[in-house]
Amino acid sequence: MGNEKKVGYFLILILFSFMIFFFLKDENSNFKISLIGDDLEIFFPNKIFVRSFEVLDYESVSLNKVNGSFEYKKILSKNYYKDTRGIRINSISNYNIKSNHAYFYQMGQEDVKNPNQNFKTLGFCINKKDVLLQKSREKDADFIKKCHKIN
């Protein structure tokens, strides 16, 4: 009976470890955003059919007087309609995307591996030549503060 208890405790420990790993896993870590010169590249973990994408200012929110909802300022919005592993946004300085300021990339997608997911949102900020990506469970306010603190 002593061995059966040890096996039971071991199985409970494995199950508990799996649950911790599952809940702490960062879904956004599969995506990568890079700054190459003045271009921003967003790489996806697999090929995705992208219907549209936009970049919005995470720090500029206004109240829509018609429906009472809050809206982020749109920096860029494009229809895309392509099956791709990534998006390249050329000449981001033309859109006034600046360093140490929080933005988010949002895309309408059709993903064969996850048909229920129609939109994907990634928070990011640029620091010189690096791009900081918001973790999937990171609070918005904490991410914005982190963007302003980086040198």
Backbone bond lengths (Angstrom), bond angles and torsions (degrees), N, CA, C in turn:
res aa  C-N    CA-C-N  psi(-1)  N-CA   C-N-CA  omega(-1)  CA-C   N-CA-C  phi
1 M - - - 1.455 - - 1.526 111.63 -
2 G 1.309 118.17 -29.34 1.454 121.42 178.62 1.508 112.11 -62.84
3 N 1.342 117.91 -39.37 1.466 121.49 178.80 1.525 111.55 -67.91
4 E 1.335 116.70 -36.15 1.460 120.03 178.86 1.527 111.02 -63.89
5 K 1.329 117.52 -37.91 1.471 121.16 177.43 1.528 110.41 -65.58
6 K 1.342 116.32 -42.06 1.459 120.10 179.66 1.524 110.79 -62.29
7 V 1.337 115.90 -43.03 1.464 120.19 178.99 1.528 109.91 -64.21
8 G 1.319 117.35 -41.66 1.469 121.85 178.61 1.517 111.49 -62.04
9 Y 1.349 116.27 -46.65 1.467 120.00 178.26 1.525 110.91 -63.31
10 F 1.331 116.99 -38.81 1.455 121.61 178.93 1.525 110.60 -63.21
11 L 1.333 117.21 -43.68 1.469 120.72 178.60 1.524 111.40 -65.18
12 I 1.317 117.08 -38.99 1.467 121.23 177.42 1.528 109.62 -64.42
13 L 1.339 116.81 -40.85 1.458 121.05 178.77 1.527 110.90 -63.57
14 I 1.329 117.77 -42.41 1.461 121.37 178.58 1.526 110.00 -64.11
15 L 1.324 117.73 -45.10 1.462 121.81 178.88 1.531 110.95 -61.15
16 F 1.319 116.57 -44.09 1.461 121.66 179.00 1.532 110.55 -63.32
17 S 1.329 117.73 -42.55 1.465 121.84 178.37 1.526 110.74 -62.71
18 F 1.330 117.03 -41.96 1.456 121.39 178.16 1.524 110.70 -62.32
19 M 1.322 117.25 -42.53 1.466 121.02 -179.94 1.526 110.67 -63.98
20 I 1.326 117.48 -41.45 1.471 120.67 178.76 1.523 109.58 -63.23
21 F 1.327 117.25 -46.32 1.462 121.34 179.05 1.521 110.64 -59.63
22 F 1.326 117.38 -43.86 1.462 122.22 -178.30 1.521 111.49 -62.78
23 F 1.335 116.83 -43.28 1.459 119.76 -176.94 1.522 112.94 -77.71
24 L 1.334 117.93 -25.40 1.456 120.68 -179.41 1.523 113.05 -92.06
25 K 1.323 117.30 -7.47 1.460 120.89 -178.39 1.526 109.48 -64.68
26 D 1.301 115.77 133.52 1.461 121.97 179.97 1.517 109.11 -91.92
27 E 1.326 117.29 109.02 1.469 122.20 -178.63 1.525 112.02 -62.12
28 N 1.326 117.47 -30.34 1.458 120.69 -177.85 1.523 113.08 -76.84
29 S 1.332 117.62 -12.47 1.463 119.43 -178.82 1.525 111.83 -66.61
30 N 1.324 118.36 -16.74 1.465 121.66 177.29 1.524 111.86 -77.52
31 F 1.321 117.17 -16.58 1.453 122.22 178.56 1.528 108.36 -98.76
32 K 1.316 115.82 154.14 1.461 120.00 179.18 1.529 108.38 -138.78
33 I 1.325 115.26 134.50 1.463 120.38 175.55 1.520 107.00 -120.15
34 S 1.326 115.95 128.40 1.461 121.48 -178.68 1.514 110.28 -127.28
35 L 1.314 114.79 150.91 1.456 121.89 174.70 1.519 107.12 -107.57
36 I 1.323 116.58 118.06 1.457 122.37 179.26 1.523 106.73 -120.93
37 G 1.318 115.01 103.49 1.466 120.02 -173.68 1.516 109.08 65.24
38 D 1.326 115.96 -118.66 1.469 121.42 178.13 1.536 110.83 -107.66
39 D 1.332 116.42 15.75 1.467 121.65 -178.96 1.526 110.49 -110.06
40 L 1.307 115.07 144.39 1.462 121.65 177.79 1.517 108.32 -108.55
41 E 1.335 117.11 127.72 1.463 121.68 178.94 1.515 109.81 -117.11
42 I 1.326 115.35 129.33 1.456 122.57 177.39 1.523 107.09 -112.53
43 F 1.336 116.73 118.38 1.461 122.22 -179.30 1.516 109.65 -105.29
44 F 1.331 117.07 136.80 1.458 123.30 -178.43 1.528 109.92 -100.89
45 P 1.331 118.08 155.41 1.468 120.29 -180.00 1.533 113.25 -69.69
46 N 1.315 117.15 -21.42 1.472 121.65 177.15 1.532 107.71 -151.51
47 K 1.316 115.50 171.59 1.458 119.59 179.08 1.526 109.56 -67.04
48 I 1.316 116.40 132.66 1.459 122.69 -177.22 1.531 108.01 -133.25
49 F 1.324 116.30 140.47 1.455 119.95 172.81 1.522 107.50 -83.92
50 V 1.325 115.86 112.57 1.467 122.08 -177.44 1.525 108.64 -98.37
51 R 1.332 115.69 118.91 1.464 120.71 178.07 1.527 111.27 -81.40
52 S 1.328 115.78 -43.16 1.461 120.78 -178.54 1.522 108.25 -159.11
53 F 1.336 115.71 163.23 1.459 119.64 174.11 1.514 108.93 -149.63
54 E 1.325 113.96 158.53 1.451 119.85 176.64 1.522 109.95 -151.83
55 V 1.314 114.76 156.68 1.459 122.54 173.51 1.514 106.01 -115.44
56 L 1.331 115.14 128.72 1.461 120.62 -178.72 1.522 109.49 -122.91
57 D 1.314 115.77 152.62 1.461 122.26 179.44 1.526 108.36 -82.63
58 Y 1.327 115.83 114.44 1.467 121.86 -177.76 1.526 111.60 -66.29
59 E 1.323 117.08 -20.54 1.462 120.88 -172.59 1.522 113.36 -106.36
60 S 1.320 117.54 -0.12 1.462 121.13 -178.38 1.532 109.43 -119.25
61 V 1.322 115.11 98.21 1.462 121.45 -176.24 1.527 108.73 -117.91
62 S 1.338 115.40 138.32 1.465 119.74 176.50 1.527 108.73 -132.03
63 L 1.307 114.95 158.05 1.459 121.67 179.68 1.518 109.32 -90.89
64 N 1.332 116.92 125.32 1.461 122.05 175.76 1.526 106.93 -78.88
65 K 1.310 116.93 116.19 1.465 121.11 -175.73 1.527 112.88 -71.93
66 V 1.324 117.02 -20.23 1.462 120.36 -179.13 1.524 111.26 -73.95
67 N 1.339 116.79 -52.18 1.472 119.05 -176.51 1.523 113.96 -111.67
68 G 1.328 118.27 0.16 1.457 121.35 175.37 1.518 114.94 75.91
69 S 1.325 117.91 11.80 1.463 120.07 -179.90 1.528 110.08 -95.60
70 F 1.326 114.57 161.07 1.455 119.87 176.91 1.518 108.96 -90.60
71 E 1.321 116.78 140.10 1.458 121.76 -179.42 1.517 109.84 -129.38
72 Y 1.327 115.27 140.08 1.459 121.11 175.58 1.525 109.40 -86.15
73 K 1.317 116.13 149.09 1.453 121.20 178.98 1.533 108.63 -69.74
74 K 1.337 116.17 126.55 1.463 121.56 178.31 1.513 109.32 -79.51
75 I 1.317 114.80 129.14 1.459 121.19 176.04 1.529 109.18 -95.25
76 L 1.335 115.45 -38.75 1.452 121.77 -174.85 1.516 108.06 -155.58
77 S 1.319 117.53 139.93 1.464 122.32 177.66 1.522 108.47 -145.78
78 K 1.360 116.10 127.55 1.463 120.10 -178.90 1.519 111.27 -141.62
79 N 1.327 115.69 140.40 1.461 120.87 166.44 1.521 106.26 -81.62
80 Y 1.332 117.22 142.71 1.454 119.63 -171.77 1.534 112.96 -126.62
81 Y 1.314 117.60 -54.95 1.471 124.83 177.27 1.523 113.33 52.02
82 K 1.329 116.26 56.99 1.458 121.14 177.29 1.522 110.63 -140.19
83 D 1.330 114.73 148.90 1.454 122.90 172.44 1.525 106.47 -89.87
84 T 1.325 118.60 115.33 1.457 120.78 -169.84 1.526 112.02 -149.71
85 R 1.312 115.73 164.04 1.468 122.52 174.33 1.525 110.57 -102.11
86 G 1.322 117.47 0.20 1.453 119.38 179.80 1.519 112.88 -178.06
87 I 1.319 114.48 165.23 1.463 123.04 -179.37 1.525 107.55 -123.31
88 R 1.303 116.69 140.10 1.466 121.45 174.03 1.518 108.24 -118.24
89 I 1.317 115.52 125.26 1.464 121.60 176.49 1.523 106.52 -106.32
90 N 1.315 115.80 110.72 1.463 121.34 -176.57 1.520 111.45 -80.35
91 S 1.313 115.41 144.77 1.475 123.72 172.36 1.520 112.30 51.65
92 I 1.329 116.50 64.09 1.470 119.82 -177.94 1.521 112.60 -65.01
93 S 1.328 117.54 -22.11 1.469 119.12 177.92 1.531 111.02 -64.25
94 N 1.339 117.11 -25.11 1.469 120.40 176.57 1.530 111.72 -66.47
95 Y 1.325 116.92 -21.71 1.473 121.78 179.89 1.529 111.61 -98.79
96 N 1.331 116.27 6.67 1.462 122.71 -179.95 1.538 112.53 61.45
97 I 1.326 117.07 35.35 1.465 121.77 173.42 1.520 106.53 -81.49
98 K 1.323 116.55 121.72 1.456 120.54 -172.78 1.528 111.94 -119.96
99 S 1.313 115.81 164.78 1.466 122.28 -179.95 1.523 111.50 -70.73
100 N 1.320 114.47 155.42 1.467 123.76 175.90 1.533 112.65 55.10
101 H 1.314 114.96 37.78 1.463 122.01 177.91 1.526 107.14 -137.57
102 A 1.304 117.49 137.31 1.470 121.65 -175.17 1.533 111.55 -86.42
103 Y 1.324 114.40 133.55 1.468 122.95 176.19 1.520 107.71 -131.66
104 F 1.300 116.76 168.75 1.455 117.90 166.93 1.504 111.42 -140.22
105 Y 1.318 112.37 144.22 1.462 123.02 179.08 1.514 105.89 -98.21
106 Q 1.309 116.46 130.37 1.465 121.29 179.36 1.518 108.45 -130.41
107 M 1.335 116.53 132.91 1.459 118.44 178.82 1.511 110.75 -132.36
108 G 1.322 114.88 143.20 1.448 122.34 168.98 1.515 106.57 -86.41
109 Q 1.311 117.38 127.27 1.458 120.25 -172.65 1.517 112.09 -138.35
110 E 1.300 114.95 163.42 1.461 123.22 168.74 1.516 106.06 -127.47
111 D 1.324 117.12 109.66 1.454 122.36 -176.30 1.518 109.10 -111.39
112 V 1.325 116.74 118.96 1.466 121.49 -178.49 1.526 110.94 -61.14
113 K 1.343 116.89 -37.44 1.464 120.74 -178.05 1.531 112.23 -73.38
114 N 1.327 117.34 -22.98 1.460 121.13 -179.81 1.530 108.72 -141.66
115 P 1.358 117.53 78.89 1.473 120.27 -174.18 1.527 114.40 -65.94
116 N 1.331 118.51 -16.50 1.461 120.41 -179.45 1.521 112.66 -82.30
117 Q 1.328 116.94 -13.53 1.452 120.13 -177.92 1.523 109.44 -92.55
118 N 1.322 117.12 107.72 1.461 122.04 -178.69 1.519 112.97 -96.98
119 F 1.340 117.33 -25.02 1.454 121.56 -179.28 1.517 109.77 -128.95
120 K 1.304 115.47 145.06 1.460 121.71 173.83 1.508 106.88 -129.64
121 T 1.318 116.53 134.18 1.450 122.32 -179.66 1.519 109.11 -124.92
122 L 1.316 116.81 133.37 1.460 122.91 178.01 1.522 109.03 -129.70
123 G 1.326 117.12 120.62 1.454 120.87 174.27 1.519 108.73 -82.03
124 F 1.332 116.47 139.89 1.461 119.70 178.86 1.517 110.63 -150.94
125 C 1.326 115.72 158.88 1.456 121.26 169.86 1.524 108.19 -146.89
126 I 1.307 114.82 152.76 1.463 122.09 -175.47 1.524 108.91 -103.88
127 N 1.330 115.13 136.44 1.455 121.62 174.48 1.519 107.09 -132.08
128 K 1.305 116.50 102.74 1.462 123.09 -176.36 1.516 109.56 56.05
129 K 1.334 118.73 -104.96 1.467 121.40 -178.25 1.517 112.64 -107.87
130 D 1.333 117.60 3.27 1.461 121.99 -179.47 1.526 110.26 -107.11
131 V 1.329 114.84 156.43 1.462 120.63 176.95 1.521 107.78 -124.33
132 L 1.317 116.43 124.71 1.461 122.85 177.78 1.522 107.82 -93.49
133 L 1.323 117.06 128.61 1.461 122.82 -179.08 1.523 109.56 -105.38
134 Q 1.313 117.45 133.77 1.466 122.07 178.81 1.521 109.57 -69.02
135 K 1.311 116.41 133.59 1.458 120.74 176.00 1.532 109.01 -70.21
136 S 1.319 117.10 151.99 1.467 120.82 -172.41 1.529 113.18 -62.68
137 R 1.317 118.54 -27.60 1.470 120.17 -178.80 1.532 112.56 -110.37
138 E 1.322 116.46 11.82 1.455 121.21 -179.55 1.530 109.90 -79.07
139 K 1.316 116.33 134.49 1.461 120.95 179.50 1.526 109.96 -66.12
140 D 1.328 115.90 143.60 1.460 121.31 -177.85 1.530 111.51 -57.48
141 A 1.326 117.06 -47.51 1.464 120.93 -177.52 1.528 111.14 -62.45
142 D 1.328 117.45 -38.29 1.465 121.10 178.32 1.521 110.93 -65.74
143 F 1.332 116.23 -40.40 1.462 119.89 179.22 1.527 110.88 -65.47
144 I 1.308 117.92 -42.72 1.462 121.49 179.90 1.531 109.80 -62.34
145 K 1.335 117.44 -42.32 1.461 120.66 177.28 1.524 110.87 -61.76
146 K 1.336 115.90 -42.13 1.460 120.55 179.73 1.526 110.80 -61.71
147 C 1.324 117.29 -38.23 1.474 121.23 178.85 1.518 111.58 -62.45
148 H 1.321 117.09 -36.85 1.453 120.55 -178.29 1.520 112.64 -78.13
149 K 1.334 116.83 -22.42 1.476 120.95 -177.77 1.515 113.18 -84.64
150 I 1.335 118.53 -24.68 1.465 119.86 -175.32 1.524 110.77 -69.23
151 N 1.317 114.58 146.25 1.480 119.80 -178.64 1.492 111.33 -106.47
